[in-house]
Amino acid sequence: MLSIFKNAMRKSIKLYGKTIKEVICMEELAELQQQVSKDIRGQLDRDHLIEEFGDVVICLEWLKIIHNISDEEINQWIERKMIRQYQRDKEYRAKLKNNSYSTN
């Protein structure tokens, strides 16, 4: 997030309180979930989806400030999760390959 917004975000958290901001974050996550659900049902409003993505990105920044979480800490977890997903994908591809041979 641009550093020019960090100060404004801190002031907003101080003004409304962390609990209110956390509740807003839960609501914004639910709104993004609704947009993804609409896409699955063939009712995608792409602009609304992008708007909700933006709201969630802002909320993630609020939560990082509230809980004093650094980008480095998040990146470490992202790396762990992506390595694990890569392994799962590799295992799944092998399973699919083995199943296709067993049916022939």
C-alpha positions as CSV (number, residue, x, y, z in Angstrom):
1,M,0.0,0.0,0.0
2,L,1.3,3.5,-0.8
3,S,2.9,5.0,2.3
4,I,0.9,8.2,1.8
5,F,-2.2,6.2,2.8
6,K,-0.6,4.5,5.9
7,N,-0.9,7.6,8.0
8,A,-4.5,8.2,7.0
9,M,-5.3,4.5,7.7
10,R,-3.8,4.8,11.2
11,K,-5.8,7.9,11.9
12,S,-9.0,6.2,10.7
13,I,-8.3,3.2,13.0
14,K,-7.7,5.6,15.9
15,L,-10.9,7.5,15.1
16,Y,-13.3,4.6,14.8
17,G,-11.4,2.0,16.9
18,K,-10.0,-1.4,16.0
19,T,-13.2,-3.3,16.7
20,I,-15.2,-1.3,14.2
21,K,-12.5,-1.6,11.6
22,E,-12.4,-5.4,12.1
23,V,-16.1,-5.7,11.8
24,I,-16.0,-3.6,8.6
25,C,-13.3,-6.0,7.3
26,M,-15.5,-9.0,8.0
27,E,-18.4,-7.3,6.1
28,E,-16.1,-6.5,3.1
29,L,-14.8,-10.0,2.9
30,A,-18.4,-11.2,2.8
31,E,-19.2,-8.8,0.0
32,L,-16.3,-10.1,-2.0
33,Q,-17.5,-13.7,-1.3
34,Q,-20.9,-12.7,-2.7
35,Q,-19.4,-11.4,-5.9
36,V,-17.4,-14.6,-6.4
37,S,-20.7,-16.5,-5.8
38,K,-22.4,-14.5,-8.4
39,D,-19.6,-15.3,-10.9
40,I,-20.1,-19.0,-10.2
41,R,-23.8,-18.5,-10.9
42,G,-23.1,-16.7,-14.2
43,Q,-24.1,-13.2,-12.8
44,L,-20.7,-11.6,-12.7
45,D,-20.6,-7.8,-12.4
46,R,-16.9,-7.3,-13.1
47,D,-16.7,-3.7,-11.9
48,H,-18.4,-4.6,-8.6
49,L,-16.0,-7.5,-8.2
50,I,-13.1,-5.2,-8.7
51,E,-14.6,-2.7,-6.2
52,E,-14.9,-5.4,-3.6
53,F,-11.3,-6.5,-4.2
54,G,-10.3,-2.9,-3.6
55,D,-12.2,-2.8,-0.3
56,V,-10.7,-6.1,0.8
57,V,-7.1,-4.8,0.0
58,I,-7.8,-1.7,2.1
59,C,-9.1,-4.0,4.9
60,L,-6.0,-6.2,4.8
61,E,-3.9,-3.1,5.3
62,W,-6.0,-2.0,8.2
63,L,-5.6,-5.5,9.8
64,K,-1.9,-5.4,9.2
65,I,-1.7,-2.1,11.1
66,I,-4.1,-3.2,13.9
67,H,-2.1,-6.4,14.5
68,N,1.3,-5.0,13.7
69,I,2.0,-7.5,10.9
70,S,4.8,-6.8,8.4
71,D,4.9,-7.5,4.7
72,E,7.9,-9.7,5.4
73,E,5.9,-11.9,7.8
74,I,3.1,-12.3,5.3
75,N,5.5,-13.1,2.5
76,Q,7.1,-15.8,4.6
77,W,3.7,-17.5,5.0
78,I,2.9,-17.0,1.3
79,E,6.1,-18.7,0.4
80,R,5.3,-21.7,2.7
81,K,1.8,-21.9,1.3
82,M,2.9,-21.7,-2.3
83,I,5.5,-24.4,-1.8
84,R,2.9,-26.6,-0.2
85,Q,0.5,-26.0,-3.0
86,Y,3.1,-26.8,-5.6
87,Q,3.7,-30.1,-3.8
88,R,0.0,-30.9,-3.7
89,D,-0.4,-30.0,-7.4
90,K,2.6,-32.3,-8.3
91,E,1.1,-35.2,-6.3
92,Y,-2.3,-34.6,-7.9
93,R,-0.9,-34.6,-11.4
94,A,0.9,-37.8,-10.6
95,K,-2.3,-39.3,-9.3
96,L,-4.2,-38.3,-12.4
97,K,-1.5,-39.7,-14.6
98,N,-1.6,-43.0,-12.7
99,N,-5.4,-43.2,-12.9
100,S,-5.4,-42.6,-16.7
101,Y,-3.0,-45.5,-17.2
102,S,-5.0,-47.8,-15.0
103,T,-8.2,-47.3,-17.0
104,N,-6.6,-48.2,-20.4
